[in-house]
Amino acid sequence: MVLALYFLVSWLAVAVFVLMHKRLSFIQNSFIVLVILIISVNWSWVIYQELKLIKVSTDPFNNVAFMINRSIAVPFIVTIAMNILQGVQSFSHYIIVFASSTFILSILAFGGIYFKVTEYINWYFSFDMLYFLMLNLIGFFVCKMVHKTESREVSSQ
């Protein structure tokens, strides 16, 4: 059940990303997806395997569901949020987009707990929410950094 659910959410995230009006360039979107993917994979390796704060199910279907969520859904949801943020003018809208993205990612993490994909050992759900908020902030700063790098001109002297 959870494999189908995470596959559906990942498929929807990719479909929304492909069909949405993108305010970021291909390079910016690619860079954000790759940076968030690298952080997500390394974070999960440290938290799940090295520190053993969260236990991942040994069931193959649940494990694949976990990897689909970590490797597809999370980076694309953050990238969708970064594209939406480019058209936002007020600070309250920034907060709403960050909160919505964090909420969606938290619902996916809660689904993992509910369907026994993950089991918290020395971890709390609030830590996951902070992690997802930090992922969104990292995505935002990566977006600004890439935009600033692209806008610099090379001058010959």
C-alpha positions, 0 to 999 in steps of 0.5 A: 500500500505504501509503495503505491502511495509514495509512487503516486505522490512522487509521480504527482510531484514530477507531473506538477513540476513538468506542467507548471509555469517555471519561473526558474531556468532549467539550470536553476531547477536542476541545481536545486533538485540535485543539491536537495537530493544530495542533502536528502540522501546524505542526511538519511544515510547519517540519521538512519544508518550511522546514528541509527536514530530511525529504523527503516523497514527491512521489507523490500516494498517499504524500503523501495517506498522510502527510497522513492520518497527520499529521492524523488518526492522530497527534491521535487516538492522543494523545487516546486516550492522554490518556483512558486516563491519566485512569483511571491511578493509579500513576506506572508506569502513566503511563509505560507509557501514554506509552511505548505511545503514543510507540511506536505513533506511532514505528511509524507514522513508521518505516512512512513511512520503510520505504514511502518516504513520508518520507526523512530528510536531516538528521534521525534517528529518535530525534528523531521519538521525542522529538517524539512523546513531547513531543506526549504531554506537551503533550496531558497538560498541555493536558488538565490546563489545560482541566480546571483551567479548567473547575473554576474557579468564577465568583464575583460580589462 
